[in-house]
Amino acid sequence: MARRISSFALPLLLLIAALSCQSTAVAKDSPRPNIIVIMADDLGYGDLSCYGATEIETPHIDSLAKDGVLFRDGYCSASTCTPTRFSFLTGMYAFRQPGTGIAPPNATSLIQPGTPTIASVLNDAGYKTAVVGKWHLGLGEGQQPDWNGDLKPGPLEIGFDECFLLPTTNDRVPQVYVKNHRVVNLDPADPLWVGRKNPDGQPTGLTHRDTLKMDWSHGHHDTIHNGISRIGFYSGGHAARWRDEDLADMWVNEANRFMEANKDQPFFLFFSSHDIHVPRMPHERFQKKSGLGYRGDAILELDWQVGQVRETVNRLGLAENTLIIFCSDNGPVLDDGYKDGAVEQLGEHEPAGPYRGGKYSGYEGGTRTPFITCWPGTVSPGESSHIVNTIDLATSMAALVNQPLPEKAFPDSLNVLPALLDKPDAEGRTENVEQGTNSLGFRHGDWKLVVYKNAKAAGKTFEKKGKGLVELYNLKNDPGETKDLIDEQPKKAEELKARLDEIQKNPTRF
């Protein structure tokens, strides 16, 4: 027999039902935008016209900035590629895990399955996830990748549904694509071998230098492919090899395919351009167009890629439901191993803008890089002086989609979502670690500490000016880090050094 509902209980049940429906509606309407992170490679603060460059025009990135928020204090976490990419994905400073320096050609996976990543958290939230472009975080396990078999673990084991990769970086062998777990177009009858020694007496950049279409200046004189010698040796896999000139087009094609296939559901795309890393050999339609050598031409190619991604987002009707974040993995470098005109044709161009140093350094030019967020209809256009960092994207994107974090995930990734969206009364970081190859920079407010590991005094993009292993600067008065204040402010230096030591020992988010 059915139970009769009393006249008192009925209104209460109706209220509960109404609240339940309201709660469901709120959850259903919670923000679930598509998220695209476009990460450039070796792009400096001063390399874009929207950041003050006068010798080159970057209209597509300028348009992104015009429609979004241009950050004046946007950072990556390290001044080289592998550690920044590691930290972006894991929300953890790379110095906490051994082996996260610049990965060699035969590096195996630096991020192990089960490690929470920005991709895995968004995947748990119902997002389709993909990475297209440069990886440089190792593939496979054991002594070296199985280039002729399954390259796993890799991106698919840490939260990506699919990937189409440049497995290492362009100046390191092998010059092949990897789709999901396999080398693309690999002929089993012509197996791919990758190693440190010349396996068969093949021509190299040392023995056949006069045959190169781009000469090397230092360090890049091993296997020759496409008229350019690289770091490391490889043989076989000839059907799988590509031309440098075609990389950007391939990244755009694969990104478009992914966005078109997933236009009806939320997606996360990590668009990891190789530009403007060496060897800079952009497509012929960009060559000799910038007047700044191949480096400038590669900036034009990068700008084109950003324009192509936005064009597809607009064509698919996704602009107002897509958050695009543009950043770089580290600051600029001119001569990074090839004679490509970057030095000789620099002219008045200032790749790091007003900042000192660049790639490899712990100074501002190494990690203070272009950083733009764009979400039409949600983010109001403007500029921001909030300190934000690529390491914070993992926690911030989880907060955006209301996805709980696994326990102890993203130990150094702060939730700066209000700052990324430039909300009123938002706060960015108050302190920022800048990992160089031979030093650590630490910014706290306007104060900046640079701590060297040893007495090595010079790099490709900087000269050490301080007398000791610790330097102190005031960025408000001296943004170019020209005057070391260590003798004038020893207590401030000790205070910052103590805090940096604490950060190195303990997670910063919890």
C-alpha distance (Angstrom), angle and dihedral (degrees) to the residues before:
residue distance angle dihedral
M1 . . .
A2 3.80 . .
R3 3.77 116.0 .
R4 3.80 116.1 -115.5
I5 3.78 115.1 -124.3
S6 3.78 113.3 -133.3
S7 3.79 121.2 -125.4
F8 3.82 87.5 -113.8
A9 3.80 96.0 51.5
L10 3.79 96.7 46.4
P11 3.85 97.2 69.7
L12 3.80 89.7 45.6
L13 3.81 92.0 53.3
L14 3.79 90.7 47.2
L15 3.81 89.7 51.7
I16 3.81 91.1 49.7
A17 3.79 90.4 48.9
A18 3.80 91.1 49.8
L19 3.80 92.5 49.3
S20 3.80 89.5 47.8
C21 3.79 91.4 53.5
Q22 3.80 90.4 46.0
S23 3.82 91.0 51.4
T24 3.80 90.8 50.0
A25 3.79 90.6 49.3
V26 3.80 91.8 51.6
A27 3.80 91.4 50.6
K28 3.79 91.4 46.7
D29 3.80 92.0 49.2
S30 3.80 95.5 45.6
P31 3.83 113.3 122.8
R32 3.80 112.4 -79.0
P33 3.79 104.0 160.8
N34 3.74 123.2 165.0
I35 3.80 108.1 -100.2
I36 3.80 122.6 -146.3
V37 3.79 120.7 -178.8
I38 3.80 112.2 -167.8
M39 3.79 109.5 -165.9
A40 3.78 117.9 -169.8
D41 3.80 121.7 -158.8
D42 3.83 123.0 -122.7
L43 3.82 92.2 -13.4
G44 3.79 114.1 155.6
Y45 3.79 131.9 -143.4
G46 3.79 90.5 -110.1
D47 3.81 98.0 44.3
L48 3.82 96.3 91.1
S49 3.77 129.2 68.7
C50 3.82 90.7 -134.2
Y51 3.83 86.6 60.3
G52 3.78 93.6 50.1
A53 3.81 105.6 -82.8
T54 3.80 110.5 151.9
E55 3.80 100.7 179.6
I56 3.81 96.9 59.7
E57 3.81 136.8 35.8
T58 3.80 123.3 -138.7
P59 3.83 103.3 -179.2
H60 3.80 98.9 169.4
I61 3.79 95.5 51.4
D62 3.81 88.9 41.3
S63 3.80 88.3 55.2
L64 3.79 90.4 50.9
A65 3.79 89.3 52.7
K66 3.81 92.1 45.7
D67 3.80 90.5 54.6
G68 3.81 94.1 41.8
V69 3.78 143.6 23.3
L70 3.81 121.9 -58.0
F71 3.80 111.1 -154.8
R72 3.78 117.9 -145.4
D73 3.81 91.5 -169.7
G74 3.80 101.2 40.9
Y75 3.80 116.8 140.0
C76 3.76 144.0 -176.1
S77 3.80 115.9 -141.9
A78 3.82 98.6 -117.7
S79 3.77 139.0 21.9
T80 3.81 94.6 -123.9
C81 3.78 131.4 59.3
T82 3.82 108.9 -114.1
P83 3.83 97.3 51.4
T84 3.81 93.5 45.0
R85 3.81 92.1 50.3
F86 3.80 91.0 45.6
S87 3.81 91.2 51.9
F88 3.80 94.0 43.6
L89 3.80 90.8 56.2
T90 3.81 99.9 37.9
G91 3.80 102.3 31.8
M92 3.80 88.2 -130.8
Y93 3.79 129.7 115.6
A94 3.79 106.9 -106.3
F95 3.80 93.0 -133.8
R96 3.83 87.6 70.9
Q97 3.83 91.2 69.3
P98 3.82 122.0 54.9
G99 3.79 117.4 -127.2
T100 3.79 97.1 34.0
G101 3.79 96.0 119.7
I102 3.80 120.3 107.7
A103 3.81 101.8 -38.0
P104 3.84 117.1 -124.2
P105 3.84 122.3 -131.1
N106 3.82 94.9 -93.0
A107 3.81 97.6 43.0
T108 3.78 115.9 141.7
S109 3.79 124.3 -142.5
L110 3.79 113.1 -49.1
I111 3.82 92.7 -170.4
Q112 3.78 110.7 60.2
P113 3.83 124.7 -146.2
G114 3.78 110.8 -90.0
T115 3.80 93.5 36.5
P116 3.81 108.3 126.2
T117 3.80 111.7 -119.1
I118 3.76 136.0 175.8
A119 3.81 86.3 -102.8
S120 3.81 95.5 51.5
V121 3.80 93.3 47.9
L122 3.80 92.3 49.2
N123 3.80 89.3 44.6
D124 3.81 88.8 54.4
A125 3.80 87.3 52.1
G126 3.80 90.2 58.8
Y127 3.80 99.6 -94.9
K128 3.79 124.5 142.1
T129 3.79 105.6 -130.3
A130 3.80 134.9 -158.0
V131 3.79 140.8 165.2
V132 3.80 119.3 -152.4
G133 3.81 123.7 -175.3
K134 3.77 134.1 9.6
W135 3.81 117.1 20.7
H136 3.84 109.1 168.8
L137 3.81 93.3 167.3
G138 3.79 97.8 105.1
L139 3.79 131.4 -99.7
G140 3.78 131.9 -129.8
E141 3.78 129.8 0.8
G142 3.78 141.6 -94.0
Q143 3.78 122.9 41.5
Q144 3.79 95.4 -24.1
P145 3.82 141.2 -18.5
D146 3.81 118.8 -71.1
W147 3.78 94.6 -123.5
N148 3.82 91.9 -177.7
G149 3.80 95.6 47.0
D150 3.77 138.8 33.4
L151 3.79 112.6 -28.5
K152 3.76 96.4 -148.8
P153 2.91 143.5 -178.9
G154 3.76 94.2 42.4
P155 3.80 138.5 118.3
L156 3.82 93.7 -36.6
E157 3.79 90.6 59.4
I158 3.81 93.8 54.8
G159 3.80 101.8 49.5
F160 3.81 108.8 -68.1
D161 3.80 117.5 122.2
E162 3.78 91.5 -156.2
C163 3.77 141.9 -1.0
F164 3.79 140.1 -166.7
L165 3.77 108.8 -168.3
L166 3.73 152.4 -174.2
P167 3.82 89.1 -145.8
T168 3.81 99.6 -149.6
T169 3.80 121.6 -0.7
N170 3.75 129.4 -66.6
D171 3.79 98.1 -101.1
R172 3.81 90.5 52.6
V173 3.79 124.5 69.3
P174 3.02 142.0 -76.9
Q175 3.82 108.4 56.5
V176 3.81 97.7 -156.3
Y177 3.81 138.4 111.8
V178 3.79 122.7 -115.3
K179 3.80 119.2 -153.2
N180 3.79 113.3 -167.1
H181 3.83 102.0 -48.2
R182 3.81 103.1 -16.1
V183 3.79 141.3 68.8
V184 3.81 107.2 -110.0
N185 3.83 117.6 -112.8
L186 3.80 93.7 -1.6
D187 3.80 112.6 166.3
P188 3.84 111.1 -142.3
A189 3.79 88.4 -148.3
D190 3.81 89.3 60.7
P191 3.81 104.1 44.4
L192 3.78 120.9 -162.7
W193 3.81 119.0 -118.5
V194 3.82 124.3 -173.2
G195 3.80 125.0 -173.7
R196 3.78 149.8 131.0
K197 3.82 100.1 -98.2
N198 3.77 131.5 60.1
P199 3.81 102.2 -97.9
D200 3.79 100.9 -163.2
G201 3.78 110.2 13.0
Q202 3.79 91.4 -93.1
P203 3.82 120.1 173.2
T204 3.79 114.0 -85.3
G205 3.77 138.0 -171.2
L206 3.79 87.4 -96.3
T207 3.80 99.7 48.6
H208 3.82 98.3 36.0
R209 3.79 102.7 28.4
D210 3.79 92.5 138.8
T211 3.82 90.8 63.8
L212 3.82 95.8 58.3
K213 3.79 121.2 111.1
M214 3.82 88.4 -156.5
D215 3.79 117.6 33.1
W216 3.80 122.3 -141.7
S217 3.79 124.5 -126.7
H218 3.79 100.5 -166.5
G219 3.78 140.0 -8.9
H220 3.80 100.0 -1.2
H221 3.77 103.7 93.8
D222 3.81 108.1 110.8
T223 3.84 126.8 91.5
I224 3.80 114.7 10.4
H225 3.80 117.9 -137.2
N226 3.80 126.7 166.5
G227 3.79 89.2 -2.1
I228 3.81 92.8 -58.2
S229 3.79 126.2 103.4
R230 3.82 118.6 -137.2
I231 3.80 144.2 -167.6
G232 3.80 110.3 -82.6
F233 3.78 135.3 8.3
Y234 3.78 134.7 -88.4
S235 3.76 139.7 165.6
G236 3.79 136.1 -169.6
G237 3.79 125.6 21.2
H238 3.79 91.0 97.0
A239 3.83 95.0 153.8
A240 3.80 89.6 53.8
R241 3.78 97.5 52.7
W242 3.79 121.6 108.2
R243 3.81 139.8 -159.3
D244 3.80 118.8 -105.3
E245 3.79 88.7 -134.8
D246 3.81 92.1 64.1
L247 3.82 100.7 51.3
A248 3.80 98.4 94.0
D249 3.80 92.7 49.6
M250 3.79 90.5 50.7
W251 3.81 92.8 51.1
V252 3.80 90.6 50.8
N253 3.80 92.9 47.2
E254 3.79 93.1 50.0
A255 3.80 93.1 44.7
N256 3.79 90.6 50.4
R257 3.79 91.6 49.3
F258 3.81 91.4 52.0
M259 3.80 94.4 47.0
E260 3.79 93.1 46.7
A261 3.82 92.1 49.2
N262 3.81 92.3 49.8
K263 3.79 102.6 35.0
D264 3.81 92.2 118.1
Q265 3.81 96.1 56.0
P266 3.80 134.7 43.9
F267 3.80 113.2 -83.8
F268 3.78 139.1 -175.4
L269 3.80 117.0 -147.9
F270 3.79 122.7 -172.9
F271 3.81 101.5 -161.3
S272 3.78 102.3 -166.7
S273 3.78 107.8 -173.9
H274 3.79 119.2 -163.5
D275 3.80 91.9 -147.5
I276 2.97 127.5 136.9
H277 3.83 97.7 17.3
V278 3.80 121.3 109.9
P279 2.93 137.0 -61.1
R280 3.78 85.1 53.1
M281 3.76 103.9 -159.4
P282 3.82 107.2 145.8
H283 3.76 124.0 -177.2
E284 3.80 115.6 -68.7
R285 3.80 91.5 -108.5
F286 3.83 89.3 66.5
Q287 3.79 99.4 39.6
K288 3.81 116.5 115.1
K289 3.80 91.4 2.1
S290 3.81 100.6 110.5
G291 3.80 102.5 49.4
L292 3.82 87.7 -135.6
G293 3.78 98.3 91.7
Y294 3.77 125.8 -106.9
R295 3.80 90.3 -42.2
G296 3.78 91.3 61.7
D297 3.80 90.6 43.2
A298 3.80 89.0 54.3
I299 3.82 89.4 53.4
L300 3.80 88.3 56.0
E301 3.80 89.7 50.1
L302 3.81 90.7 49.8
D303 3.80 90.2 50.6
W304 3.80 89.6 51.2
Q305 3.80 90.8 52.9
V306 3.81 91.1 53.9
G307 3.79 89.1 50.1
Q308 3.80 91.6 50.5
V309 3.80 93.0 51.1
R310 3.81 91.6 49.6
E311 3.79 91.6 45.9
T312 3.79 90.4 55.8
V313 3.80 92.3 46.8
N314 3.81 89.1 52.2
R315 3.80 93.9 44.3
L316 3.79 90.8 53.4
G317 3.82 90.7 50.7
L318 3.82 92.2 -116.6
A319 3.81 102.0 119.3
E320 3.80 97.3 107.2
N321 3.79 91.5 45.0
T322 3.79 98.0 47.7
L323 3.80 129.4 85.0
I324 3.81 111.4 -157.2
I325 3.80 118.8 -165.3
F326 3.79 118.1 -169.4
C327 3.81 120.4 -165.1
S328 3.81 143.7 139.0
D329 3.79 131.2 -118.6
N330 3.83 93.1 -132.6
G331 3.76 144.2 -22.2
P332 3.79 129.5 -74.6
V333 3.77 134.3 -68.0
L334 3.80 127.8 -178.5
D335 3.81 110.7 -165.3
D336 3.80 102.7 31.2
G337 3.78 97.0 157.1
Y338 3.80 106.6 -52.6
K339 3.79 136.8 79.1
D340 3.79 97.3 -125.8
G341 3.81 102.9 141.3
A342 3.80 94.8 -100.0
V343 3.81 92.2 125.5
E344 3.78 100.8 33.3
Q345 3.82 95.3 46.3
L346 3.81 98.4 38.8
G347 3.80 94.1 108.6
E348 3.82 112.2 165.6
H349 3.80 94.0 -21.3
E350 3.83 115.2 124.1
P351 3.83 108.8 -160.8
A352 3.82 95.5 -169.6
G353 3.79 94.2 39.7
P354 3.81 111.3 -146.6
Y355 3.79 94.0 -16.9
R356 3.78 132.1 101.9
G357 3.77 123.7 -118.8
G358 3.77 129.3 1.1
K359 3.77 138.7 -157.1
Y360 3.84 113.4 15.3
S361 3.82 94.4 17.4
G362 3.80 134.2 107.5
Y363 3.79 91.2 -140.0
E364 3.79 124.2 102.8
G365 3.80 94.7 -94.0
G366 3.80 89.5 62.1
T367 3.79 97.1 61.5
R368 3.81 110.2 7.1
T369 3.78 97.5 93.3
P370 3.81 140.6 150.0
F371 3.81 111.3 -58.4
I372 3.81 122.4 176.2
T373 3.81 133.6 168.5
C374 3.80 121.6 -164.0
W375 3.81 128.4 -178.0
P376 3.82 111.0 151.2
G377 3.78 113.3 -138.9
T378 3.80 93.1 15.3
V379 3.80 106.6 50.7
S380 3.78 114.7 51.9
P381 3.82 114.1 -137.1
G382 3.78 117.2 -106.0
E383 3.79 145.5 92.0
S384 3.79 129.6 -72.6
S385 3.79 135.1 -157.5
H386 3.81 93.8 -166.0
I387 3.80 114.2 125.0
V388 3.81 109.2 -117.9
N389 3.79 130.2 167.2
T390 3.80 135.2 -161.2
I391 3.82 88.5 -122.0
D392 3.82 87.7 66.8
L393 3.79 95.5 59.6
A394 3.82 93.7 85.0
T395 3.81 96.4 59.0
S396 3.80 93.3 34.2
M397 3.81 94.2 53.4
A398 3.80 90.5 47.5
A399 3.79 87.9 53.9
L400 3.80 90.7 48.1
V401 3.81 92.3 58.9
N402 3.83 94.7 35.5
Q403 3.80 92.6 -117.8
P404 3.83 115.8 156.2
L405 3.79 115.3 -125.9
P406 3.79 123.1 -122.3
E407 3.79 113.7 -109.1
K408 3.82 112.2 -76.0
A409 3.81 92.0 1.3
F410 3.82 120.2 150.9
P411 3.82 96.5 9.4
D412 3.80 95.7 -172.5
S413 3.82 100.7 29.7
L414 3.80 113.3 107.1
N415 3.78 126.1 -157.7
V416 3.80 102.4 -112.7
L417 3.80 94.5 153.1
P418 3.83 94.8 129.1
A419 3.80 88.8 53.9
L420 3.80 92.6 47.1
L421 3.81 88.7 52.7
D422 3.84 90.4 41.2
K423 3.77 93.3 -126.0
P424 3.83 119.8 178.0
D425 3.80 112.9 -88.2
A426 3.82 90.5 11.3
E427 3.78 119.5 156.1
G428 3.75 128.3 -149.5
R429 3.76 128.4 -166.7
T430 3.78 120.9 -46.9
E431 3.81 92.9 -161.1
N432 3.76 133.8 30.5
V433 3.82 134.5 -169.1
E434 3.81 116.6 -146.0
Q435 3.81 112.3 -164.4
G436 3.80 116.4 -152.9
T437 3.79 127.4 178.2
N438 3.81 94.1 -106.0
S439 3.79 101.5 15.8
L440 3.77 147.0 31.5
G441 3.76 122.9 -129.3
F442 3.78 119.1 -156.2
R443 3.79 122.9 -168.5
H444 3.79 120.6 -167.2
G445 3.78 111.5 175.9
D446 3.78 106.2 -51.5
W447 3.80 93.9 -20.2
K448 3.77 121.8 95.6
L449 3.81 127.9 -167.9
V450 3.81 123.4 -167.7
V451 3.80 116.1 -164.6
Y452 3.80 119.7 -170.8
K453 3.81 122.5 -150.9
N454 3.79 92.2 -143.1
A455 3.78 141.9 -12.2
K456 3.81 95.4 -76.0
A457 3.78 100.2 133.5
A458 3.79 109.3 -171.9
G459 3.76 141.4 51.2
K460 3.78 139.4 176.2
T461 3.80 92.5 -91.3
F462 3.79 104.7 26.5
E463 3.77 147.8 31.2
K464 3.78 120.3 -138.2
K465 3.80 107.5 -122.4
G466 3.78 103.8 175.3
K467 3.81 121.6 94.2
G468 3.79 97.4 -129.8
L469 3.80 140.3 30.4
V470 3.81 93.8 -85.7
E471 3.81 125.7 62.0
L472 3.80 130.5 -178.0
Y473 3.80 129.0 -156.6
N474 3.79 138.3 174.6
L475 3.80 107.4 -137.0
K476 3.79 94.6 -166.5
N477 3.78 92.6 61.0
D478 3.80 97.8 24.7
P479 3.83 112.5 27.9
G480 3.79 90.5 166.0
E481 3.84 92.4 60.1
T482 3.79 93.2 -127.8
K483 3.82 100.7 139.7
D484 3.80 119.1 59.4
L485 3.83 108.1 -148.2
I486 3.79 97.3 -173.7
D487 3.82 93.3 115.3
E488 3.80 93.6 45.2
Q489 3.80 97.7 45.1
P490 3.83 107.5 29.4
K491 3.83 93.9 150.0
K492 3.80 92.0 53.4
A493 3.81 89.4 50.1
E494 3.81 91.0 50.3
E495 3.80 90.5 49.0
L496 3.81 92.9 51.7
K497 3.80 92.8 43.0
A498 3.82 90.3 53.4
R499 3.81 90.6 51.5
L500 3.81 92.1 47.0
D501 3.81 90.0 51.0
E502 3.80 89.0 51.9
I503 3.80 91.8 50.8
Q504 3.79 91.3 50.7
K505 3.80 90.2 55.0
N506 3.79 101.5 41.4
P507 3.83 140.2 35.2
T508 3.77 113.6 -97.8
R509 3.83 101.2 -148.9
F510 3.82 98.4 57.8
